[in-house]
Amino acid sequence: MIKIVGIGPGNPDYILPIASKEIESAKFLVGGKRALKTFAKEGQQTFPITSDIDSVIRFISEHNDNLCVLVSGDPGFYSLLDIIKSKFNDSEIEVIPGISSLQTAFAKINLPWHHATLLSFHGRTPGNRELEYEKNKILGILTDGVYHSKKIAEVLQDFNWDKNSQFIVFERLSYEDEKITKMTLEEAKNAEPISHGVIIVF
């Protein structure tokens, strides 16, 4: 069985007990280097996730008995789950949910997220309709090194977002050195770029 386990935003305090149990009992662990360093125990065989996804899938195929794939946040939101589902039957897969970084970010500012539009610029570009400004619209955004805070602010202004919209950037969520920067969209467009974080705009 291939178990795809959400490990939350990063700090082990944010991982669900069932996820910890599955990880501890697994024989094989696949995950990012930071995740493996945090969660792997002595005696477990590990394989790091890199840009070479074919080698990751090959390892999973060869070691799919008692294997956990560690994904940040929740597996259902822009993780390896799509790729794994395209390569294996549903009967071979079990998904263990986790706390997403976006869920954590909304909680940090006491903001409900049931009406939010959740997007990812992490290796992709959302559609125009998702980005267009609407009254009372709230965006929750995953970023990467290319689409950082400055670039996303520029994109949103092109889609008619007001320059005074609240633009909040979250770095290293859940860790002791986490940082939350609150500014306007205009300030974000002119500030130093912040990458690989979470952004909320409203």
C-alpha positions in Angstrom: 0.0 0.0 0.0 1.2 3.5 -0.9 0.2 5.9 1.8 0.4 9.6 0.8 0.7 11.5 4.1 0.2 15.2 4.6 2.8 16.4 7.1 1.3 19.9 7.6 3.2 23.2 7.2 6.5 21.9 8.5 6.7 22.0 12.3 6.1 18.4 13.7 3.6 20.0 16.2 1.2 20.5 13.3 1.1 16.9 12.1 -1.9 14.8 12.8 -1.5 11.8 15.2 -2.6 9.3 12.5 0.0 10.7 10.1 2.7 10.3 12.7 1.6 6.7 13.4 1.8 5.9 9.7 5.2 7.5 9.2 6.7 5.7 12.2 5.5 2.3 11.1 6.5 2.6 7.4 9.5 0.7 6.0 10.1 3.2 3.2 9.8 7.0 3.2 9.7 9.2 0.2 9.7 13.0 0.7 11.5 16.3 0.4 15.0 16.4 2.1 13.7 18.6 4.9 10.8 16.3 5.6 13.0 13.2 5.6 15.4 14.8 8.0 12.5 15.7 10.3 10.6 12.5 10.3 12.8 9.6 9.2 13.8 7.1 11.9 16.7 4.7 12.1 16.1 1.6 10.0 13.8 3.3 7.5 14.9 3.5 3.9 14.4 6.9 2.4 14.3 8.4 -1.1 14.3 12.2 -1.7 11.8 13.9 -4.0 13.7 16.0 -6.6 12.9 17.4 -10.0 13.5 13.9 -11.3 9.9 12.7 -10.8 10.4 9.6 -12.9 12.9 8.2 -10.5 10.6 8.9 -7.6 7.8 7.0 -9.3 10.2 4.2 -10.1 11.2 3.9 -6.4 7.6 3.9 -5.3 6.8 1.1 -7.8 9.7 -1.0 -6.6 9.0 -0.5 -2.9 5.2 0.0 -2.7 4.8 -2.4 0.3 4.5 -0.3 3.5 5.6 2.9 1.9 4.8 6.5 2.9 5.1 9.5 0.6 5.5 12.6 2.7 3.9 15.8 1.2 3.8 19.2 2.7 0.4 20.6 3.8 -2.5 18.4 2.7 -2.1 15.9 -0.1 -5.3 17.1 -1.8 -3.9 20.5 -2.6 -1.2 20.7 -5.3 0.9 17.7 -4.2 2.3 14.6 -5.8 -1.2 12.9 -5.4 -2.2 13.8 -9.0 0.9 12.2 -10.4 0.7 9.1 -8.2 -3.0 8.6 -9.1 -2.1 8.7 -12.7 0.5 5.8 -12.2 -1.2 3.6 -9.7 -4.7 2.2 -9.1 -6.9 3.7 -6.4 -6.8 0.4 -4.6 -3.1 0.8 -4.1 -3.3 4.3 -2.6 -4.4 5.6 0.8 -4.4 9.3 1.5 -3.8 10.6 5.1 -4.8 14.3 5.3 -2.8 17.1 6.8 -3.0 20.8 7.7 -2.3 22.9 4.7 -0.1 26.0 4.8 -3.0 28.1 3.5 -5.2 26.8 6.3 -2.5 27.7 8.8 -2.0 31.2 7.2 -5.7 32.0 7.5 -5.7 30.9 11.1 -2.7 33.1 11.9 -4.7 36.2 11.0 -8.1 35.0 12.4 -9.7 35.1 9.0 -12.3 32.5 7.8 -11.4 30.9 4.5 -14.7 29.3 3.4 -15.2 31.9 0.7 -11.6 32.3 -0.3 -10.3 31.4 -3.8 -7.3 29.2 -3.3 -4.6 29.4 -5.9 -1.1 28.1 -6.6 1.7 29.8 -8.6 4.0 27.0 -7.6 5.1 25.7 -11.0 1.8 26.8 -12.6 -0.2 29.9 -13.5 -3.9 30.2 -12.4 -6.6 31.1 -14.9 -7.7 34.6 -15.6 -11.1 34.1 -14.0 -9.5 33.0 -10.8 -7.3 36.1 -10.7 -9.8 38.8 -11.7 -10.9 41.2 -9.0 -14.4 40.9 -7.5 -15.8 42.8 -4.6 -15.1 41.1 -1.2 -12.9 38.5 -3.0 -10.2 36.8 -0.9 -7.2 35.1 -2.4 -5.0 32.4 -0.7 -1.9 31.9 -2.9 1.0 29.5 -2.9 4.2 31.0 -4.4 7.5 29.9 -5.8 10.8 31.4 -6.8 9.5 32.8 -10.1 6.1 34.0 -8.9 7.2 35.7 -5.7 5.4 38.4 -3.8 6.5 41.3 -6.1 5.5 39.4 -9.3 2.2 38.3 -7.9 1.4 41.9 -6.9 2.1 43.1 -10.4 -0.1 40.3 -11.8 -3.0 41.2 -9.6 -2.8 44.9 -10.5 -3.1 43.8 -14.1 -6.4 42.1 -13.1 -7.8 45.3 -11.6 -7.0 44.7 -7.9 -6.9 48.0 -6.0 -3.4 49.1 -5.0 -4.6 49.5 -1.4 -5.7 45.9 -1.1 -4.3 44.1 1.9 -1.4 41.9 0.9 -0.1 39.6 3.6 3.0 37.4 3.1 3.8 34.4 5.3 7.3 32.9 5.5 8.3 29.7 7.2 4.9 29.1 8.7 4.7 27.1 11.9 8.5 27.4 12.6 10.0 29.4 15.4 11.3 32.0 12.9 8.1 32.4 11.0 7.5 35.8 9.6 4.3 37.6 8.7 4.5 40.8 6.6 1.5 43.0 6.2 1.4 45.6 3.5 -0.7 46.9 0.6 -0.6 45.5 -2.9 1.2 48.7 -4.0 3.8 48.3 -1.3 4.3 44.7 -2.2 4.9 45.6 -5.9 7.7 48.0 -4.8 9.2 45.9 -2.0 11.9 43.3 -2.1 10.4 40.0 -3.4 9.6 37.2 -1.0 9.4 33.7 -2.5 8.4 30.3 -1.4 5.7 31.4 1.0 2.0 31.9 1.3 0.1 35.1 0.4 -3.4 36.2 1.4 -4.9 39.2 -0.5 -8.3 40.9 0.2 
